[in-house]
C-alpha cells in the first residue's frame, strides 16, 4: 500500500530583510510538503496579501517598517483568525513571548534556529501545537536586554536592542551587519544613535555599557 501523501503546508513570510526572506523561502520550498505563496517586507504589505490569499502559517518578523510585527500580529489575529502565526526574530524576551502568546501567536523563535528544527516546528504548528522557545538562563533576569521599561525609557528601537545585545556578545560592526542582513553604515548609524540616547561616548563607551549590563 502506498504511503499516505502529506498535505502541502502553505506559508507566507513577512520580513524587511530581502536576502533573509529570499533565503528562507528557498530553504522552505526545498521541502516537498511546504509551499511559500507570498512574501512581504512589512506589516502593511502582509495584510494586503492576506486579503487575497490565506496561508496555513505566516512567518512574521517583529522589527519591520510601516507596521511592525507585533501590531501586525494583533490585526491578523482579529481579521484572519485561521492563519497560524510564527514569529521569527533576532529579538527575544520572556515578557514579549508572554505578550505574543496572549495575542494568539502560535510560535516565537529566534532567527539562529537551525533549519531542521524550523521544519519540525512548522509541521507541529500545522497539527495544532504551539512552540515558545525556552530562553537560556544567561539572557533572562538581571539584564537590560529583557527589560521593556529600559527600552522605552531610553527610546530605543527593537533593532537597537538587537544590536546592543550583539555588542555585549563581542560582535564587531561587520559581524552584526552580516548577522542582521543590514549595511555596515546602518550599524554605525544605530551605534551613534544609541550612544547619544544612552549618554555614552562613541563605540568604546557603548561597548563598556553593553558589557557592564551583560547577563552574568
C-alpha distance (Angstrom), angle and dihedral (degrees) to the residues before:
residue distance angle dihedral
X1 . . .
X2 3.78 . .
X3 3.78 117.4 .
X4 3.78 114.8 -102.6
X5 3.79 108.1 -99.4
X6 3.80 114.0 -119.8
X7 3.79 116.6 -117.8
X8 3.80 113.8 -109.2
X9 3.81 112.8 -107.4
X10 3.80 111.5 -141.3
X11 3.81 117.9 -144.8
X12 3.78 140.7 -171.6
X13 3.81 126.1 -164.5
X14 3.81 126.6 -150.5
X15 3.80 112.9 -172.0
X16 3.80 130.5 133.1
X17 3.81 92.9 -143.0
X18 3.79 103.9 87.5
X19 3.80 95.9 -164.6
X20 3.79 92.1 51.1
X21 3.82 93.1 46.4
X22 3.80 92.4 48.0
X23 3.80 92.3 46.6
X24 3.79 92.8 48.2
X25 3.80 91.1 47.5
X26 3.80 91.3 51.6
X27 3.81 92.5 49.9
X28 3.80 92.7 48.2
X29 3.80 93.7 46.8
X30 3.81 89.7 56.2
X31 3.81 87.3 68.9
X32 3.82 111.2 88.7
X33 3.81 94.9 -136.7
X34 3.84 98.7 42.8
X35 3.80 124.7 84.8
X36 3.82 124.5 -178.8
X37 3.81 106.9 -149.1
X38 3.80 99.5 177.3
X39 3.80 147.5 -0.3
X40 3.80 131.7 -154.6
X41 3.80 135.3 -173.8
X42 3.82 98.7 -144.8
X43 3.79 143.7 13.0
X44 3.81 94.4 -93.5
X45 3.80 92.1 54.5
X46 3.79 93.3 49.2
X47 3.80 91.4 51.5
X48 3.80 88.4 52.9
X49 3.81 91.2 51.0
X50 3.79 92.2 47.9
X51 3.79 89.9 55.5
X52 3.80 87.8 65.1
X53 3.82 104.0 34.2
X54 3.80 135.6 8.3
X55 3.81 123.5 -143.8
X56 3.78 124.9 -155.5
X57 3.81 90.1 -121.5
X58 3.81 133.0 20.4
X59 3.81 117.7 -155.5
X60 3.79 105.2 -152.0
X61 3.80 132.7 -170.7
X62 3.81 117.8 -148.2
X63 3.78 102.5 -145.8
X64 3.82 106.3 62.1
X65 3.82 133.8 137.5
X66 3.84 125.8 -112.2
X67 3.82 93.4 18.6
X68 3.79 118.7 14.0
X69 3.79 124.7 -137.4
X70 3.78 98.0 -105.2
X71 3.81 93.9 55.0
X72 3.81 90.8 40.5
X73 3.82 90.1 53.1
X74 3.80 91.2 54.9
X75 3.80 92.1 49.8
X76 3.81 93.0 45.8
X77 3.80 92.1 51.1
X78 3.81 89.2 52.3
X79 3.81 97.7 43.9
X80 3.82 102.7 30.3
X81 3.82 107.6 25.4
X82 3.82 93.5 165.7
X83 3.83 91.8 65.9
X84 3.79 113.5 94.1
X85 3.81 110.7 -140.0
X86 3.79 123.3 -145.7
X87 3.81 114.4 -173.8
X88 3.81 111.4 -150.2
X89 3.80 111.4 -174.3
X90 3.80 145.8 150.1
X91 3.81 87.8 -135.4
X92 3.83 115.6 75.6
X93 3.80 130.7 168.0
X94 3.80 133.3 159.6
X95 3.81 91.5 -124.0
X96 3.78 92.8 52.8
X97 3.80 91.3 46.1
X98 3.80 89.4 54.9
X99 3.80 91.4 47.6
X100 3.80 93.9 48.7
X101 3.79 92.1 47.9
X102 3.80 88.0 52.0
X103 3.82 90.0 53.1
X104 3.79 89.3 53.9
X105 3.81 102.0 -100.9
X106 3.82 108.7 155.7
X107 3.82 99.7 -153.3
X108 3.81 138.1 15.5
X109 3.79 118.1 -171.9
X110 3.78 139.4 156.3
X111 3.79 124.4 -103.3
X112 3.79 93.0 -119.7
X113 3.82 89.8 68.0
X114 3.82 110.8 124.4
X115 3.81 120.1 -111.0
X116 3.81 97.0 -112.1
X117 3.81 91.4 53.9
X118 3.80 90.2 48.1
X119 3.82 91.4 51.7
X120 3.80 91.2 50.8
X121 3.82 92.8 48.7
X122 3.81 90.8 51.1
X123 3.81 90.8 50.8
X124 3.81 91.0 47.1
X125 3.81 91.8 49.5
X126 3.77 90.0 53.4
X127 3.82 87.9 55.3
X128 3.79 90.3 54.9
X129 3.79 100.3 -97.3
X130 3.82 129.1 131.3
X131 3.79 131.0 -136.4
X132 3.79 126.3 -162.2
X133 3.77 112.3 171.5
X134 3.77 116.0 -122.9
X135 3.79 110.0 -118.9
X136 3.78 115.0 -127.5
X137 3.81 113.5 -111.4
X138 3.79 92.3 -115.5
X139 3.81 93.3 63.1
X140 3.79 100.1 45.4
X141 3.80 127.7 77.3
X142 3.78 124.6 7.1
X143 3.77 94.2 37.5
X144 3.79 134.2 106.0
X145 3.79 87.0 -139.7
X146 3.82 90.0 73.5
X147 3.79 95.9 40.7
X148 3.80 115.9 102.6
X149 3.81 90.9 -177.8
X150 3.81 90.8 56.9
X151 3.78 91.3 50.8
X152 3.80 94.1 48.6
X153 3.81 96.2 41.4
X154 3.82 91.2 55.0
X155 3.82 93.0 39.4
X156 3.81 91.6 -123.4
X157 3.79 119.4 165.5
X158 3.80 123.3 -131.8
X159 3.81 88.1 -107.2
X160 3.82 91.7 53.2
X161 3.81 89.9 50.5
X162 3.81 89.0 51.7
X163 3.79 91.6 51.3
X164 3.80 93.6 44.7
X165 3.80 90.0 53.7
X166 3.82 91.2 49.4
X167 3.82 90.3 49.0
X168 3.82 88.2 54.5
X169 3.81 87.9 54.0
X170 3.83 90.8 56.2
X171 3.80 97.2 -105.9
X172 3.79 114.2 156.7
X173 3.80 120.9 -132.3
X174 3.82 89.6 -103.5
X175 3.81 91.8 51.5
X176 3.82 91.2 47.4
X177 3.81 90.5 51.2
X178 3.81 91.1 51.3
X179 3.81 94.2 45.0
X180 3.81 94.1 49.1
X181 3.82 95.5 36.8
X182 3.80 92.9 -123.6
X183 3.80 133.5 124.9
X184 3.80 120.7 -87.2
X185 3.80 89.3 -123.7
X186 3.81 88.8 55.8
X187 3.82 90.7 54.8
X188 3.80 90.6 49.7
X189 3.81 90.8 49.6
X190 3.81 90.6 51.4
X191 3.82 89.5 49.0
X192 3.81 91.6 53.6
X193 3.79 92.3 47.3
X194 3.81 92.5 48.5
X195 3.79 92.4 47.9
X196 3.79 89.6 54.6
X197 3.81 93.9 45.8
X198 3.82 92.8 47.2
X199 3.82 92.8 42.6
X200 3.80 95.3 -123.6
X201 3.79 129.6 132.1
X202 3.80 120.1 -108.2
X203 3.79 129.4 -55.7
X204 3.79 93.5 -41.3
X205 3.79 92.7 54.5
X206 3.79 92.0 46.3
X207 3.81 92.1 49.4
X208 3.81 91.0 49.2
X209 3.81 90.8 50.6
X210 3.82 92.8 47.8
X211 3.80 93.1 48.5
X212 3.80 93.3 46.9
X213 3.80 90.2 53.2
X214 3.79 95.7 42.0
X215 3.83 113.0 121.8
X216 3.79 113.9 -100.0
